[in-house]
């Protein structure tokens, strides 16, 4: 049996709820893990994969034990580490839903008694019955440390003021982000999602009193800008100027940095460094793979496969969880000092649009629209009518503030030309008045049915 790999964990200071401070000019939050020798990290992953599989048999965990048995895996000794994971069948979100329905409320996929947990959350339920996630104190610590690596890399430092507008209560994402900010030592202003103009105004006016050091970036940024503009509140007064994506978002290969695998799996699976494409994956706490779902094996580096995550060293783990989203893995060395693999996120497969023989993600279309000032100001509001995959023009609806017919005609032409050049599709562009498209406080519905 290989000798166990020991990894130090940052100690807590006396009387604190967070880790001991470190110098502001320190490059990495946790160099011992982030700059670990890759061979040593693989040994650590192998050890933790074996422990996870052993837990399936020892507890037991019915959902995963049945999947292993169906694949002919009858003993923990059958899986020696990462290289054997291809033998483990994939698990998808519907498996979790079905397990909870068959054995309510927790299902048969928990690695520890949910009553040992200290936090409960549910998924948004946008694609079906919300599933339940529980976190123990250790699970939260893994997420907080992972998030701290990400924010530190982006230049966040204790003493800064940040803000966010994630939903709360049963949805687990908001309290997770708030807790991570507090753990790092940030003063976090948690405002309500701007479901109404009144709620958006409440946040904007508070930001004029206590202005965040880091401009707001989130799903609802445009909504706050829109309401501030309506009220005549200067954007600079509310900290809504200087908005820019975190380091690394502009580095291409056609995808965004893989920063999350969803709260039910791994909220802060990685973060970009700004020097190389993709996001550095926290491999000491997860095996992240781009998988061909037909074979269960990884696709070639740089190619799109299904984002599949095996969480490690948690009280509540997931084994070969296929998020049914596009992922690509990059392994070239990075000059930033981190030694982990990097991941690109290519969007949810359910959001993939097909039109005129071309397939593209919604975020590719949105990127075109954000490059056209007349439709992005004061905020970008648009809808796409889901195409049927045929040769008909793609129907895109955009709001424009100006009532001038010439301006509106120009907007339609610019959008159509941009989509033709970037995506290779012909579009029928409908220009709408402002406030025509329904607003959302968190995730807007951009693709609508015909």
C-alpha positions in Angstrom: 0.0 0.0 0.0 1.5 3.4 -0.9 2.5 5.6 2.0 -0.2 8.2 2.7 0.4 11.7 1.4 0.2 14.4 4.1 -0.9 17.9 3.2 -0.8 20.8 5.7 -3.9 22.8 6.3 -3.9 26.5 7.1 -4.3 27.0 10.9 -7.0 29.1 12.4 -6.1 32.1 14.6 -7.3 32.2 18.2 -10.8 33.7 18.5 -11.3 34.0 14.8 -13.6 32.4 12.2 -11.0 32.4 9.5 -7.4 31.4 8.7 -4.4 33.2 9.9 -3.4 36.2 7.8 -0.8 36.1 5.1 1.3 38.9 3.4 -0.7 40.9 0.9 2.1 40.4 -1.7 2.0 36.6 -1.4 1.2 35.4 -4.9 -0.8 32.3 -4.0 -3.2 31.8 -1.1 -2.0 28.3 -0.3 1.3 27.6 -2.2 1.7 24.2 -0.6 -1.3 22.9 -2.5 -1.5 25.2 -5.5 2.2 24.8 -6.5 2.4 21.2 -5.5 4.5 18.9 -7.6 2.1 17.3 -10.1 3.3 13.7 -9.4 2.8 14.2 -5.7 -0.6 15.7 -6.3 -1.6 12.6 -8.4 -0.6 10.3 -5.5 -2.8 12.4 -3.2 -5.7 12.2 -5.7 -5.2 8.4 -5.9 -5.3 8.1 -2.2 -8.5 10.2 -1.9 -10.2 8.3 -4.8 -9.5 5.1 -3.0 -11.0 6.5 0.3 -14.1 7.7 -1.5 -14.7 4.3 -3.2 -14.1 2.6 0.1 -16.8 4.8 1.7 -19.3 3.6 -0.9 -18.9 0.0 0.3 -18.3 0.7 4.0 -21.2 3.0 4.7 -22.7 1.8 2.3 -23.9 4.4 -0.2 -26.7 2.6 -2.2 -26.8 4.7 -5.3 -23.1 4.5 -6.0 -22.7 0.9 -4.8 -25.4 -0.3 -7.2 -23.6 1.6 -10.1 -20.3 0.0 -9.2 -21.8 -3.4 -9.0 -23.4 -3.0 -12.4 -19.9 -2.3 -13.8 -18.5 -5.3 -12.1 -16.7 -3.4 -9.3 -17.4 -5.4 -6.2 -14.6 -4.3 -3.9 -12.7 -1.1 -3.1 -9.6 -2.8 -4.3 -11.0 -2.8 -7.8 -10.3 1.0 -8.1 -6.7 1.9 -7.5 -6.9 5.6 -8.3 -7.6 8.2 -10.9 -6.6 5.9 -13.8 -9.4 3.5 -13.0 -12.2 6.0 -12.8 -13.2 5.4 -16.4 -14.7 2.1 -15.1 -17.1 3.9 -12.8 -20.5 4.6 -14.5 -21.4 8.3 -14.7 -24.1 9.8 -12.4 -26.3 12.7 -13.6 -28.6 15.1 -11.9 -31.7 13.0 -12.7 -30.1 10.1 -10.8 -30.1 12.3 -7.7 -33.7 13.3 -8.2 -34.8 9.7 -8.7 -32.9 8.6 -5.6 -34.5 11.4 -3.4 -38.0 10.5 -4.8 -37.5 6.8 -4.0 -36.1 7.3 -0.5 -37.3 10.8 0.6 -36.0 13.2 1.6 -32.3 12.5 1.4 -32.1 9.7 -1.2 -29.5 7.0 -1.2 -26.4 8.9 -2.2 -25.2 10.5 1.0 -21.8 9.6 2.4 -22.7 10.8 5.9 -25.8 11.3 8.0 -27.4 14.6 6.9 -28.0 15.4 10.6 -24.2 15.8 10.9 -24.5 18.7 8.5 -24.7 22.4 9.5 -26.1 23.8 6.3 -28.8 22.8 3.8 -29.5 24.2 0.3 -31.4 23.2 -2.8 -30.8 23.7 -6.5 -32.8 26.3 -8.4 -35.1 23.7 -9.9 -35.1 25.3 -13.3 -34.9 21.9 -15.0 -36.9 19.8 -12.6 -37.4 19.0 -8.9 -34.8 20.8 -6.8 -32.3 18.4 -5.2 -31.1 18.8 -1.6 -27.4 19.5 -0.8 -26.1 19.4 2.8 -22.7 20.5 4.0 -20.8 19.6 7.1 -18.3 22.1 8.7 -15.5 20.3 6.8 -17.4 20.5 3.5 -17.8 24.3 4.0 -14.1 24.6 4.9 -13.2 23.0 1.6 -15.4 25.4 -0.3 -14.2 28.5 1.7 -10.6 27.6 1.1 -11.2 27.0 -2.6 -13.0 30.3 -2.9 -10.2 32.1 -1.0 -7.7 30.8 -3.6 -9.9 32.2 -6.3 -10.5 35.6 -4.8 -6.9 36.0 -3.7 -5.7 35.2 -7.2 -8.0 38.0 -8.5 -6.5 40.6 -6.2 -9.1 40.6 -3.4 -7.5 41.2 0.0 -8.9 41.3 3.6 -10.2 44.7 4.4 -11.8 45.3 1.0 -15.5 45.9 0.6 -17.4 43.7 -1.9 -21.0 43.2 -2.8 -23.3 40.6 -4.3 -27.0 39.9 -5.0 -27.3 36.2 -4.9 -30.7 34.7 -3.9 -30.9 33.4 -0.3 -32.9 31.0 1.9 -33.2 27.4 0.5 -31.1 28.3 -2.6 -27.5 27.5 -1.4 -25.4 29.7 -3.6 -26.0 33.0 -1.9 -25.0 32.0 1.6 -22.1 30.1 0.3 -20.7 33.2 -1.5 -21.4 35.4 1.6 -19.6 32.9 3.9 -16.6 32.6 1.5 -16.2 36.4 1.4 -16.4 36.6 5.2 -13.9 33.7 5.6 -11.3 35.6 3.4 -11.8 38.7 5.5 -13.8 40.8 3.1 -16.6 43.1 4.2 -19.5 41.8 2.1 -22.6 43.9 1.3 -25.3 41.3 0.5 -28.2 43.0 -1.2 -31.4 41.5 -2.5 -31.7 40.3 -6.1 -33.3 43.1 -8.1 -36.6 41.4 -8.8 -38.3 44.8 -8.8 -37.2 48.3 -9.4 -37.7 49.1 -5.7 -35.3 46.3 -4.6 -32.8 47.4 -7.2 -33.1 51.0 -6.0 -32.6 49.9 -2.3 -29.3 48.4 -3.3 -28.1 51.2 -5.5 -28.8 53.8 -2.9 -27.0 51.8 -0.2 -24.0 51.6 -2.5 -23.9 55.4 -2.6 -23.5 55.3 1.2 -21.1 52.4 1.5 -19.4 52.0 -1.9 -17.7 48.7 -2.7 -14.0 48.7 -3.5 -14.6 46.1 -6.2 -17.3 47.0 -8.8 -20.2 44.6 -8.8 -20.1 41.7 -11.3 -22.9 39.2 -11.4 -25.9 38.1 -13.3 -27.9 41.2 -12.3 -25.3 43.9 -12.9 -27.1 45.3 -15.9 -30.4 45.5 -14.0 -28.8 47.7 -11.3 -27.2 49.9 -14.0 -30.6 50.2 -15.7 -32.4 51.3 -12.5 -29.6 53.7 -11.4 -29.8 55.3 -14.8 -33.6 55.7 -14.5 -33.2 57.3 -11.1 -30.4 59.7 -12.3 -27.9 58.3 -9.9 -24.4 58.6 -11.2 -22.9 55.1 -11.7 -19.6 56.1 -10.1 -21.4 57.1 -6.9 -22.7 53.5 -6.6 -19.5 51.8 -7.6 -20.9 50.6 -10.9 -18.2 52.0 -13.1 -14.9 50.3 -14.1 -16.7 47.0 -14.5 -14.6 44.3 -16.0 -14.4 40.5 -16.0 -12.0 38.7 -13.6 -8.5 38.0 -15.0 -8.5 35.3 -17.6 -12.0 35.8 -19.0 -10.7 37.2 -22.2 -8.2 34.4 -22.9 -9.8 32.3 -25.6 -10.0 28.8 -27.0 -13.7 29.4 -27.3 -14.7 28.9 -23.7 -14.9 30.6 -20.3 -12.8 29.6 -17.3 -14.3 26.7 -15.4 -14.9 28.3 -12.0 -17.9 26.3 -10.6 -19.4 22.9 -10.9 -22.6 23.9 -9.2 -23.3 24.1 -5.5 -24.5 20.5 -5.2 -21.1 19.4 -6.5 -18.2 21.9 -6.1 -19.1 25.6 -5.9 -15.5 26.9 -6.4 -13.8 24.2 -8.4 -11.3 26.6 -9.9 -10.3 30.1 -10.9 -8.4 31.9 -13.7 -5.0 33.4 -13.2 -5.1 35.8 -16.2 -1.9 34.4 -17.7 -3.1 31.3 -19.5 -6.5 30.2 -20.8 -9.0 28.5 -18.5 -9.2 28.2 -14.7 -6.8 26.4 -12.4 -8.6 23.4 -10.9 -8.3 22.6 -7.2 -7.1 19.1 -7.9 -6.4 18.2 -4.3 -10.1 18.3 -3.7 -11.5 17.0 -7.1 -10.8 15.0 -10.1 -12.2 17.0 -13.0 -12.5 15.3 -16.4 -13.8 16.0 -19.9 -15.5 12.7 -20.7 -17.1 11.1 -23.7 -20.4 9.9 -22.1 -20.6 7.0 -24.6 -17.3 5.4 -23.5 -16.7 6.9 -20.0 -13.2 7.8 -21.0 -11.6 11.2 -21.2 -11.4 13.0 -24.5 -8.2 14.4 -25.8 -6.8 17.5 -24.0 -8.4 20.7 -25.5 -11.4 18.9 -26.9 -14.9 19.3 -25.5 -16.4 16.6 -23.4 -18.9 16.2 -20.6 -17.8 18.0 -17.4 -17.4 15.2 -14.9 -16.3 15.7 -11.3 -15.3 13.4 -8.5 -15.1 15.3 -5.3 -12.4 14.3 -2.8 -11.8 14.5 1.0 -15.3 15.7 1.8 -17.9 14.3 4.2 -20.4 14.4 1.4 -18.8 13.4 -1.9 -19.9 12.7 -5.4 -18.4 9.9 -7.6 -18.1 10.6 -11.3 -20.8 13.2 -11.4 -21.6 14.3 -15.0 -23.0 17.8 -15.0 -24.0 17.4 -18.7 -22.1 20.6 -19.5 -19.2 21.1 -21.9 -15.7 21.1 -20.5 -12.2 21.0 -22.0 -9.0 20.3 -20.1 -5.6 22.1 -20.7 -2.4 20.7 -19.2 0.3 23.0 -20.6 2.5 24.5 -17.8 1.4 27.9 -16.7 3.9 30.8 -15.9 1.8 31.9 -12.9 3.3 29.3 -10.6 0.3 27.1 -10.2 0.8 23.5 -11.3 -2.7 22.2 -11.6 -4.6 21.4 -14.8 -6.8 24.2 -16.2 -10.4 23.8 -17.3 -12.6 25.6 -19.8 -16.4 25.7 -19.6 -18.3 25.6 -22.8 -21.9 26.0 -21.5 -24.8 23.7 -20.7 -25.7 21.3 -23.5 -29.3 22.1 -23.0 -28.5 25.7 -24.0 -26.8 24.7 -27.2 -28.7 26.2 -30.2 -28.8 24.8 -33.7 -29.7 26.9 -36.7 -28.8 26.8 -40.4 -26.4 24.0 -39.9 -24.5 25.8 -37.2 -24.4 25.0 -33.4 -23.5 27.6 -30.9 -23.9 28.6 -27.3 -26.0 31.4 -26.0 -23.0 33.1 -24.5 -21.4 33.3 -28.0 -24.5 35.2 -29.2 -24.5 37.4 -26.1 -20.8 38.3 -26.8 -21.8 39.7 -30.2 -24.6 41.8 -28.6 -22.3 43.2 -25.9 -20.1 44.6 -28.6 -22.8 46.9 -30.0 -23.2 50.0 -27.8 -26.7 50.9 -28.9 -28.1 47.6 -27.5 -25.9 47.2 -24.4 -26.6 50.6 -22.9 -27.8 51.2 -20.3 -28.1 47.5 -20.0 -28.3 44.5 -22.4 -31.8 43.1 -22.6 -32.5 40.5 -25.2 -34.3 37.2 -26.1 -33.7 34.5 -28.6 -36.5 32.4 -30.0 -35.3 28.8 -29.8 -34.6 27.7 -33.4 -35.9 24.4 -34.7 -32.5 23.5 -36.2 -33.7 24.3 -39.8 -32.7 27.0 -42.2 -35.1 29.7 -41.0 -33.6 33.0 -39.8 -32.7 33.1 -36.1 -35.1 35.4 -34.3 -33.4 37.8 -31.9 -35.2 40.5 -29.9 -33.2 43.4 -28.5 -34.2 46.5 -26.6 -33.0 49.9 -27.7 -33.5 53.2 -25.7 -33.8 55.5 -28.7 -37.1 56.0 -30.5 -35.4 57.4 -33.6 -36.3 55.0 -36.5 -32.9 55.5 -38.0 -31.1 54.4 -34.8 -33.3 51.4 -34.4 -32.8 50.3 -38.0 -29.1 50.7 -37.6 -29.2 48.6 -34.4 -31.0 45.8 -36.2 -28.5 45.9 -39.1 -25.5 45.9 -36.8 -26.9 42.9 -34.8 -27.7 40.9 -37.9 -24.2 41.7 -39.4 -22.5 40.8 -36.1 -24.3 37.4 -35.8 -23.6 36.6 -39.5 -19.9 37.4 -39.1 -19.4 35.7 -35.7 -21.7 32.7 -35.9 -22.4 32.4 -39.6 -26.2 32.5 -39.2 -28.8 34.8 -40.8 -30.9 36.6 -38.2 -34.2 38.4 -38.1 -33.8 41.2 -35.5 -36.7 42.7 -33.7 -36.0 46.0 -32.0 -38.1 46.6 -28.9 -38.7 49.6 -26.6 -37.0 49.6 -23.3 -38.8 47.6 -20.5 -40.5 45.3 -23.0 -38.7 42.1 -22.0 -39.5 40.8 -18.5 -36.7 41.5 -16.0 -35.2 39.0 -13.7 -33.4 39.5 -10.4 -31.0 36.6 -10.9 -30.8 34.5 -14.0 -32.8 36.0 -16.9 -34.7 33.7 -19.3 -33.0 34.5 -22.6 -34.1 31.6 -24.8 -37.9 31.5 -25.3 -40.1 29.0 -27.1 -41.6 30.0 -30.5 
